[in-house]
Structure formats: structure tokens, C-alpha cells
Amino acid sequence: MGVGNPARSLAAAIYGGPDALAQLWVFLVFPIVGGLLAGLAHRAVFDAKPAR
């Protein structure tokens, strides 16, 4: 299966059979989780209020 691009992972899973389809959720969920974590980290680093 492809790594990183959910569209490529989806296409490979459709033609790869049931084992590939069973693993497809990983390629759809973790890019979203990574984006959320990156957004939270960005906010924590760059939007932090100065200490008094």
C-alpha cells in the first residue's frame, strides 16, 4: 500500500484485496491526527502568551 497519500492508499487497497482494505483506516485516520497535533503544537509555540 502507498504511504502518505490517502488517495493512493485507497486505490491500492481496492485492488489489493481484503487484507489491504483492513489496513486502510490507518492511512485515512493518521494524517488527520497528525494535522491536528501539528495545529496544536503550532498554537502552543506561536500563540503562547508572554510570561509575566
Rosetta silent file (secondary structure, phi, psi, omega in degrees, C-alpha in Angstrom):
SEQUENCE: MGVGNPARSLAAAIYGGPDALAQLWVFLVFPIVGGLLAGLAHRAVFDAKPAR
SCORE:     score description
SCORE:     0.000 S_00000001
   1 L     0.000  155.752  179.101    0.000    0.000    0.000 S_00000001
   2 L   -72.026  160.692 -179.990    1.004    3.582   -0.529 S_00000001
   3 L  -120.969  131.258  171.461    2.320    5.734    2.247 S_00000001
   4 L    95.876  -42.966 -177.163    1.258    9.280    2.994 S_00000001
   5 L  -102.640  108.991 -177.275   -1.301    9.973    0.280 S_00000001
   6 H   -58.745  -32.349  179.141   -4.748    8.644    1.267 S_00000001
   7 H   -65.642  -41.477  177.876   -5.962    8.688   -2.350 S_00000001
   8 H   -68.494  -36.551  178.179   -3.124    6.426   -3.456 S_00000001
   9 H   -65.225  -39.882 -179.854   -3.702    4.188   -0.428 S_00000001
  10 H   -64.317  -45.651  179.699   -7.384    3.897   -1.247 S_00000001
  11 H   -62.806  -42.691  179.366   -6.742    2.910   -4.849 S_00000001
  12 H   -66.601  -36.385 -179.552   -4.150    0.311   -3.845 S_00000001
  13 H   -68.258  -36.781 -179.511   -6.469   -1.093   -1.160 S_00000001
  14 H   -62.150  -40.826 -179.114   -9.361   -1.534   -3.566 S_00000001
  15 H   -91.816   -8.047 -176.094   -7.239   -3.687   -5.859 S_00000001
  16 H   -88.728   -8.944  177.808   -5.147   -5.244   -3.094 S_00000001
  17 L    96.851 -174.220 -173.339   -7.848   -7.414   -1.576 S_00000001
  18 H   -66.292  -32.722  179.003   -9.314   -7.787    1.904 S_00000001
  19 H   -65.419  -41.194  178.872   -6.014   -7.585    3.792 S_00000001
  20 H   -67.920  -39.535  178.767   -5.240   -4.215    2.256 S_00000001
  21 H   -65.649  -33.249  179.154   -8.765   -2.942    2.933 S_00000001
  22 H   -66.227  -26.285 -178.755   -8.466   -3.972    6.592 S_00000001
  23 L   -96.208   -2.142 -174.432   -5.424   -1.693    6.956 S_00000001
  24 H   -62.332  -34.068 -177.633   -6.899    1.247    5.056 S_00000001
  25 H   -57.205  -31.801  179.889   -8.172    3.028    8.162 S_00000001
  26 H   -61.928  -41.154 -176.521   -4.577    3.702    9.220 S_00000001
  27 H   -78.180  -12.975  177.016   -3.890    5.696    6.055 S_00000001
  28 H   -97.875  -36.039 -174.666   -7.079    7.728    6.474 S_00000001
  29 H   -82.984  -45.823 -171.631   -7.012    8.408   10.224 S_00000001
  30 H   -69.140  -30.303  171.781   -3.381    9.140   10.997 S_00000001
  31 H   -63.619  -34.577  177.272   -2.900   12.022    8.515 S_00000001
  32 H   -68.505  -45.790  178.316   -5.860   13.720   10.206 S_00000001
  33 H   -61.018  -42.557  178.866   -4.446   13.031   13.678 S_00000001
  34 H   -63.063  -39.737  177.274   -1.039   14.334   12.576 S_00000001
  35 H   -64.775  -40.999  177.557   -2.602   17.527   11.220 S_00000001
  36 H   -64.359  -43.668  178.378   -4.473   18.105   14.465 S_00000001
  37 H   -64.223  -39.416  177.890   -1.323   17.551   16.522 S_00000001
  38 H   -64.494  -40.299  177.468    0.648   19.901   14.281 S_00000001
  39 H   -63.407  -42.810  177.940   -2.045   22.560   14.679 S_00000001
  40 H   -66.090  -40.327  178.172   -1.998   22.223   18.458 S_00000001
  41 H   -65.275  -40.913  178.334    1.796   22.351   18.541 S_00000001
  42 H   -61.500  -44.548  179.571    1.804   25.461   16.332 S_00000001
  43 H   -63.813  -41.380 -179.093   -0.690   27.152   18.611 S_00000001
  44 H   -65.953  -35.174 -176.589    1.315   26.206   21.713 S_00000001
  45 H   -83.808  -45.797 -170.336    4.570   27.536   20.273 S_00000001
  46 H   -98.702  -19.591  179.311    3.495   30.645   18.370 S_00000001
  47 L  -106.520   14.585 -178.838    0.355   31.821   20.152 S_00000001
  48 L   -68.593  138.278  177.295    1.683   31.463   23.682 S_00000001
  49 L   -77.572  142.265 -179.629    1.084   34.460   25.887 S_00000001
  50 L   -65.292  144.438  178.276    4.251   36.009   27.339 S_00000001
  51 L   -68.968  145.288  179.580    5.061   35.148   30.951 S_00000001
  52 L   -96.620    0.000    0.000    4.568   37.951   33.464 S_00000001
